[in-house]
Amino acid sequence: MKRLFRLLMPLCLCGIVRSLMLPGLMSPVMAAAETAEKPNIVLIVSDDQHWGDYGFMGHPVIRTPNIDRLASQGLVYTKGYVPASLCCPSLASLITGQYPHRHGITGNDPPNPQKLNNADFHKSEAYLRGRQNMVEKIKKAPALPKLLAEKGYLSLQTGKWWLEHYSNGGFTHGMSLGGRHGDHGLKIGRETMQPIEDFLDLAQKEGKPFFLWYAPMLPHQPHNPPDRLLKKYTEKTGSLPQARYWANVEWFDETCGRLFDTLERRGLQEKTVIIYVADNGWIQDLENPRYAPKSKQSPYDGGLRTPVLLRWPGKIPPRLDDTHRVSSLDIAPTILRLAGLAPAGGQTGIDLLDADAAAERHEIYGECFTHDYVDLDDPAKNLRFRWMIEEDWKLIVPSAKEGGSPEIYHLADDPYEEHNLAEPEAGRIEKMLLKLNRF
């Protein structure tokens, strides 16, 4: 099944996506600042999902009808990337528009010098001090909720949030109060959508635009989907871990459908920009509940690539871009421009609604770090890999701690990075490395 999926994916990707797209040309740079009313903004963040695990991306088994509908109604970049394939750094980059080495949040957890077990470490003074260090970094960074507040936006945090209390990110409202991953926030989607309903009541009552961070811990582990979905996918694969993961993907899609229904029921659809991205990728190991190699925490597309979707009915014409590569770092400056704000310092991304900007950019960059910090204040000591993509060529450079030599792949011919062309492309590596070192 896995081999068949790999053979089918390149063939069905473009055709299936195009079949769902509505005709339309991209307008020139579209500025919401020119409208009398600022748009509401909903940012949906999938958690641990492979870039191909959607119906609209051509998966032969997984069903994602709600996200497929979103894709058919908006601008779709099929070749989006996150700079880092680990949850906390990726989310911090998403909300700040900065690379991890710039905002300083490069790991999920502080250093564990005494090598305590997780339960003891998470109660230790070293852990608490380290987490506070990370909190101070996000407080200093240009987080979207803080910037949007300048234009009168209310903001709600739900789901994954690693950086203690939601207010540390500038949210006016939220669910997470301090626990690892996001404590109470992790109930969103899996158990309830009521906090979103209450927040929308408040925003409508006060007549204010809103920013909603919807980042449920889905399809992230635990892969414990409803029985009806597990039964459906168990019948489609001989691997129970794969069936559980596939079912969690559809469960996540169902929660997105409930969110869309809530907006439509309140008459907010035409006033709201919805943006979709995944925080990092996931390839399910067929034998156990863990992820497979070249997946999460890796420098390969299985951990870094994600579709990026933007929908605003009547304002963003539906269009498919399966050519140009974009970054999750582009989302923050795009949102700020929609709200009538200039990009903040340290934000290097483009406006995703500017088709010319996407066409004119020929390289994107990223960096992967250790799960636990080695040093809270020196990102270089936490570095595992640097990577860049130039046109269809992807260069991966391991750090000294990782060892090994640079790898290079031609993604158009080898989307699963199975054929390292380092030997015949030594000259190309040298040229790309010069650019990567300047970055």
TIBAMAR-823025 format. One line per field, with one value per residue (C-alpha): x negated, y negated, z; residue in three letters; residue number from 0. Coordinates in pm, whole numbers, padded with zeros to 5 digits, m for minus. Last residue first. Example, Ala and Ser with C-alpha at 12.3 -4.5 7.8 and 13.67 -1.06 7.14 Angstrom:
! TIBAMAR-823025
x = c(m01367:m01230)
y = c(00106:00450)
z = c(00714:00780)
resn = c(ser:ala)
resi = c(1:0)
***
This chain:
! TIBAMAR-823025
x = c(m02164:m02515:m02608:m02307:m02401:m02759:m02625:m02415:m02724:m02920:m02625:m02584:m02945:m02915:m02610:m02733:m02839:m02567:m02278:m02095:m01814:m01524:m01410:m01034:m00963:m01233:m01193:m01054:m01240:m01590:m01781:m02107:m02279:m02563:m02801:m02782:m02811:m02511:m02711:m02903:m02576:m02414:m02362:m02054:m02027:m01705:m01697:m01366:m01407:m01652:m01552:m01750:m01846:m02032:m02054:m02108:m02144:m02110:m02457:m02400:m02086:m02290:m02062:m01884:m02180:m02145:m01774:m01555:m01412:m01737:m01718:m01620:m01684:m01510:m01552:m01356:m01500:m01370:m01149:m01018:m00712:m00589:m00639:m00453:m00155:m00114:00154:m00110:m00271:m00640:m00835:m01136:m00990:m01275:m01107:m00731:m00539:m00324:00032:00365:00522:00469:00111:00056:00202:m00032:m00330:m00247:m00178:m00500:m00706:m00492:m00697:m00625:m00737:m00613:m00480:m00161:00022:00396:00638:00968:00999:00927:01179:01524:01497:01176:00984:00611:00451:00093:00005:m00267:m00631:m00876:m00870:m00808:m00994:m01319:m01515:m01390:m01209:m00883:m00935:m01232:m01217:m00880:m00660:m00572:m00259:m00420:m00459:m00342:m00542:m00328:m00489:m00429:m00483:m00518:m00305:m00040:00113:00456:00564:00928:01009:01342:01602:01777:01805:01919:02296:02319:02420:02137:01873:02004:02033:01668:01563:01768:01608:01264:01357:01450:01113:00937:01138:01041:00674:00728:00874:00560:00344:00544:00549:00172:00111:00348:00159:00343:00508:00850:01087:00907:00986:01364:01348:01125:01369:01673:01466:01388:01017:00748:00420:00278:00098:00126:00408:00496:00383:00609:00446:00723:00569:00859:00803:01104:01259:01462:01835:01842:02130:01982:01646:01811:02036:01738:01544:01823:01856:01480:01471:01757:01573:01539:01376:01122:01167:01047:00958:00589:00629:00670:00301:00114:m00175:m00328:m00104:m00067:00283:00393:00752:00732:00839:00660:00374:00038:m00175:m00249:00125:00188:00016:m00279:m00471:m00388:m00055:00136:00513:00703:00578:00834:00767:00962:00850:00856:00597:00311:00436:00322:m00042:m00007:00193:m00067:m00374:m00656:m00909:m01004:m00728:m00813:m01170:m01064:m00849:m01145:m01349:m01049:m01050:m01416:m01364:m01072:m01266:m01575:m01360:m01219:m00856:m00886:m01213:m01051:m00784:m01023:m01291:m01585:m01897:m02062:m02136:m01782:m01799:m01468:m01189:m01035:m01340:m01456:m01275:m01533:m01318:m01591:m01737:m01382:m01317:m01071:m00709:m00611:m00307:m00430:m00788:m00672:m00455:m00750:m00984:m00728:m00621:m00938:m01004:m01162:m01132:m00778:m00716:m00447:m00439:m00066:00003:00378:00577:00938:01275:01166:00911:01174:01391:01102:01049:01406:01403:01086:01102:00785:00761:00604:00435:00444:00366:00737:00815:00556:00254:00000:m00173:m00201:m00024:m00172:00056:00284:00290:00600:00558:00888:00876:01164:01143:01100:01398:01374:01172:00844:00655:00763:00488:00491:00172:00297:00581:00513:00716:01022:01158:01273:01030:01141:01040:00707:00624:00717:00513:00206:00171:00282:m00037:m00289:m00084:m00022:m00367:m00417:m00070:m00143:m00464:m00277:00000)
y = c(m03338:m03404:m03044:m02917:m03122:m02989:m02640:m02665:m02718:m02435:m02198:m02271:m02180:m01854:m01755:m01415:m01307:m01473:m01333:m01174:m00962:m00887:m01241:m01167:m01421:m01275:m01407:m01751:m01744:m01715:m01616:m01726:m01592:m01755:m01524:m01341:m01459:m01549:m01749:m01924:m02043:m01866:m02046:m01966:m02110:m02094:m02157:m02228:m02610:m02671:m02497:m02548:m02346:m02378:m02080:m01991:m02328:m02349:m02494:m02748:m02875:m03016:m03147:m02839:m02605:m02233:m02276:m01969:m01859:m01956:m02201:m02214:m02515:m02663:m02845:m02939:m03025:m03154:m03446:m03639:m03421:m03450:m03827:m03850:m03659:m03905:m03750:m03553:m03880:m03792:m03683:m03853:m03946:m04066:m04397:m04399:m04387:m04695:m04703:m04741:m04423:m04235:m04363:m04217:m03882:m03860:m03961:m03675:m03411:m03447:m03275:m02967:m02952:m02953:m02744:m02834:m02582:m02420:m02749:m02690:m02980:m03083:m03462:m03628:m03907:m03766:m03491:m03517:m03189:m03128:m02783:m02669:m02306:m02163:m02054:m02031:m01685:m01465:m01728:m01624:m01813:m01575:m01648:m01499:m01282:m01145:m00840:m00701:m00850:m00649:m00442:m00111:00118:m00097:m00403:m00703:m00984:m01320:m01680:m02006:m02297:m02246:m02544:m02700:m03063:m03170:m03534:m03640:m03899:m03698:m03392:m03581:m03535:m03373:m03034:m03061:m03110:m02822:m02596:m02663:m02570:m02252:m02162:m02219:m01975:m01717:m01763:m01682:m01361:m01282:m01312:m01111:m00828:m00820:m00805:m00521:m00326:m00368:m00239:00055:00157:00393:00101:m00004:00182:00034:m00304:m00286:m00107:m00384:m00647:m00491:m00415:m00782:m00855:m00773:m00860:m01023:m01167:m01461:m01463:m01682:m01869:m02157:m02474:m02730:m03075:m03316:m03684:m03909:m04228:m04424:m04499:m04447:m04199:m04035:m03987:m03855:m03606:m03495:m03430:m03223:m03008:m02961:m02854:m02611:m02402:m02099:m01763:m01684:m02010:m02226:m02022:m02088:m02446:m02326:m02222:m02389:m02162:m02186:m02355:m02727:m02869:m02766:m02856:m03206:m03568:m03896:m03710:m03888:m03576:m03576:m03629:m03262:m03153:m02911:m02918:m02583:m02665:m02393:m02435:m02761:m03120:m03396:m03747:m04074:m04311:m04688:m04781:m04801:m04469:m04315:m04369:m04198:m03910:m03861:m03815:m04061:m03899:m04029:m03840:m03529:m03538:m03600:m03287:m03078:m03191:m03112:m02757:m02723:m02840:m02600:m02308:m02371:m02405:m02058:m01954:m01881:m01700:m01458:m01344:m01344:m01129:m01330:m01363:m01598:m01860:m01862:m02159:m02340:m02176:m02204:m02353:m02653:m02946:m03220:m03467:m03503:m03150:m03019:m03218:m03504:m03556:m03589:m03358:m03104:m03112:m03035:m02754:m02601:m02635:m02464:m02186:m02056:m02040:m02386:m02649:m02544:m02481:m02539:m02363:m02313:m02685:m02717:m03040:m02989:m02822:m02476:m02461:m02530:m02259:m02014:m02117:m02016:m01698:m01549:m01178:m00967:m00678:m00772:m01091:m01339:m01674:m01765:m01450:m01533:m01348:m01467:m01727:m01489:m01592:m01655:m01931:m02120:m02494:m02693:m03071:m03259:m03629:m03876:m04133:m04503:m04713:m05022:m04842:m04980:m04831:m04493:m04528:m04302:m04297:m04253:m04006:m03639:m03500:m03285:m02943:m02726:m02465:m02113:m01949:m02129:m01958:m01616:m01655:m01801:m01537:m01229:m01136:m01238:m01055:m00727:m00572:m00674:m00548:m00213:m00177:m00244:00000)
z = c(00484:00352:00434:00243:m00062:m00067:m00003:m00315:m00530:m00367:m00382:m00753:m00815:m00621:m00827:m00952:m00600:m00395:m00597:m00302:m00445:m00209:m00146:m00150:m00424:m00654:m01009:m00920:m00589:m00728:m00416:m00253:00057:00250:00438:00768:01125:01337:01591:01311:01160:00868:00535:00329:m00024:m00223:m00597:m00773:m00790:m00509:m00187:00132:00439:00765:00998:01365:01538:01917:01976:01698:01873:02165:02441:02575:02519:02447:02398:02386:02050:01877:01589:01222:00999:00697:00369:00059:m00280:m00614:m00515:m00815:m00874:m00515:m00522:m00852:m00714:m00428:m00207:m00016:00093:00125:00430:00588:00925:01145:01218:01172:00847:00785:00917:00738:00874:00548:00550:00896:00789:00489:00705:00947:00679:00481:00751:00681:00365:m00007:m00301:m00646:m00896:m00766:m00745:m00760:m00772:m00617:m00627:m00290:m00226:m00308:m00049:00156:00150:00195:00182:00248:00171:00392:00354:00642:00802:00498:00295:00461:00728:01003:01330:01192:00885:00694:00924:01040:01311:01617:01685:01586:01285:00994:01097:01006:00814:00980:00877:01062:01185:00918:00734:00671:00642:00667:00592:00740:00648:00377:00604:00911:00878:01218:01078:00825:01093:01304:00999:00913:01266:01257:00925:01071:01347:01083:00914:01243:01268:00908:00999:01318:01109:00893:01207:01361:01034:00999:01350:01278:00965:00727:00555:00418:00653:00951:00795:00832:01167:01306:01184:01354:01665:01721:01682:01938:01770:02079:01899:01659:01400:01576:01887:01789:01655:01595:01652:01599:01518:01563:01431:01686:01710:02086:02067:01759:01930:02247:02072:01861:02180:02331:02018:02008:02373:02297:02035:02261:02325:02053:01866:02153:02460:02400:02518:02875:02890:02598:02496:02845:03099:03157:03120:02772:02681:02543:02531:02461:02296:02323:02296:02669:02721:02635:02956:02923:02594:02439:02280:02093:02099:02131:02149:02094:01968:01980:01708:01759:01496:01746:01887:01558:01659:01995:01844:01567:01786:01714:01953:02299:02482:02281:02412:02771:02754:02640:02943:03162:03024:03113:03468:03514:03364:03573:03888:03831:03786:03412:03483:03725:03480:03184:03345:03470:03255:03508:03244:03101:02867:02801:02599:02253:02090:01883:02041:01984:01786:01522:01527:01498:01180:01216:01106:01472:01503:01250:01374:01729:01593:01406:01704:01933:01697:01533:01157:01128:00852:00755:00389:00126:m00209:m00275:m00258:m00275:m00309:m00217:m00271:m00387:m00104:00162:00011:00027:00390:00460:00252:00406:00315:00339:00089:m00247:m00123:m00409:m00252:m00252:m00051:00210:00347:00091:00307:00601:00922:01267:01403:01166:01219:01126:01133:01133:01050:01070:00798:00873:00764:00547:00284:00153:00447:00316:00060:m00244:m00443:m00799:m00853:m00909:m01193:m01158:m01234:m00943:m00824:m00734:m01063:m01045:m00715:m00846:m01164:m00997:m00729:m00922:m01099:m00831:m00564:m00745:m00718:m00357:m00265:m00434:m00232:00095:00000)
resn = c(phe:arg:asn:leu:lys:leu:leu:met:lys:glu:ile:arg:gly:ala:glu:pro:glu:ala:leu:asn:his:glu:glu:tyr:pro:asp:asp:ala:leu:his:tyr:ile:glu:pro:ser:gly:gly:glu:lys:ala:ser:pro:val:ile:leu:lys:trp:asp:glu:glu:ile:met:trp:arg:phe:arg:leu:asn:lys:ala:pro:asp:asp:leu:asp:val:tyr:asp:his:thr:phe:cys:glu:gly:tyr:ile:glu:his:arg:glu:ala:ala:ala:asp:ala:asp:leu:leu:asp:ile:gly:thr:gln:gly:gly:ala:pro:ala:leu:gly:ala:leu:arg:leu:ile:thr:pro:ala:ile:asp:leu:ser:ser:val:arg:his:thr:asp:asp:leu:arg:pro:pro:ile:lys:gly:pro:trp:arg:leu:leu:val:pro:thr:arg:leu:gly:gly:asp:tyr:pro:ser:gln:lys:ser:lys:pro:ala:tyr:arg:pro:asn:glu:leu:asp:gln:ile:trp:gly:asn:asp:ala:val:tyr:ile:ile:val:thr:lys:glu:gln:leu:gly:arg:arg:glu:leu:thr:asp:phe:leu:arg:gly:cys:thr:glu:asp:phe:trp:glu:val:asn:ala:trp:tyr:arg:ala:gln:pro:leu:ser:gly:thr:lys:glu:thr:tyr:lys:lys:leu:leu:arg:asp:pro:pro:asn:his:pro:gln:his:pro:leu:met:pro:ala:tyr:trp:leu:phe:phe:pro:lys:gly:glu:lys:gln:ala:leu:asp:leu:phe:asp:glu:ile:pro:gln:met:thr:glu:arg:gly:ile:lys:leu:gly:his:asp:gly:his:arg:gly:gly:leu:ser:met:gly:his:thr:phe:gly:gly:asn:ser:tyr:his:glu:leu:trp:trp:lys:gly:thr:gln:leu:ser:leu:tyr:gly:lys:glu:ala:leu:leu:lys:pro:leu:ala:pro:ala:lys:lys:ile:lys:glu:val:met:asn:gln:arg:gly:arg:leu:tyr:ala:glu:ser:lys:his:phe:asp:ala:asn:asn:leu:lys:gln:pro:asn:pro:pro:asp:asn:gly:thr:ile:gly:his:arg:his:pro:tyr:gln:gly:thr:ile:leu:ser:ala:leu:ser:pro:cys:cys:leu:ser:ala:pro:val:tyr:gly:lys:thr:tyr:val:leu:gly:gln:ser:ala:leu:arg:asp:ile:asn:pro:thr:arg:ile:val:pro:his:gly:met:phe:gly:tyr:asp:gly:trp:his:gln:asp:asp:ser:val:ile:leu:val:ile:asn:pro:lys:glu:ala:thr:glu:ala:ala:ala:met:val:pro:ser:met:leu:gly:pro:leu:met:leu:ser:arg:val:ile:gly:cys:leu:cys:leu:pro:met:leu:leu:arg:phe:leu:arg:lys:met)
resi = c(438:437:436:435:434:433:432:431:430:429:428:427:426:425:424:423:422:421:420:419:418:417:416:415:414:413:412:411:410:409:408:407:406:405:404:403:402:401:400:399:398:397:396:395:394:393:392:391:390:389:388:387:386:385:384:383:382:381:380:379:378:377:376:375:374:373:372:371:370:369:368:367:366:365:364:363:362:361:360:359:358:357:356:355:354:353:352:351:350:349:348:347:346:345:344:343:342:341:340:339:338:337:336:335:334:333:332:331:330:329:328:327:326:325:324:323:322:321:320:319:318:317:316:315:314:313:312:311:310:309:308:307:306:305:304:303:302:301:300:299:298:297:296:295:294:293:292:291:290:289:288:287:286:285:284:283:282:281:280:279:278:277:276:275:274:273:272:271:270:269:268:267:266:265:264:263:262:261:260:259:258:257:256:255:254:253:252:251:250:249:248:247:246:245:244:243:242:241:240:239:238:237:236:235:234:233:232:231:230:229:228:227:226:225:224:223:222:221:220:219:218:217:216:215:214:213:212:211:210:209:208:207:206:205:204:203:202:201:200:199:198:197:196:195:194:193:192:191:190:189:188:187:186:185:184:183:182:181:180:179:178:177:176:175:174:173:172:171:170:169:168:167:166:165:164:163:162:161:160:159:158:157:156:155:154:153:152:151:150:149:148:147:146:145:144:143:142:141:140:139:138:137:136:135:134:133:132:131:130:129:128:127:126:125:124:123:122:121:120:119:118:117:116:115:114:113:112:111:110:109:108:107:106:105:104:103:102:101:100:99:98:97:96:95:94:93:92:91:90:89:88:87:86:85:84:83:82:81:80:79:78:77:76:75:74:73:72:71:70:69:68:67:66:65:64:63:62:61:60:59:58:57:56:55:54:53:52:51:50:49:48:47:46:45:44:43:42:41:40:39:38:37:36:35:34:33:32:31:30:29:28:27:26:25:24:23:22:21:20:19:18:17:16:15:14:13:12:11:10:9:8:7:6:5:4:3:2:1:0)
***
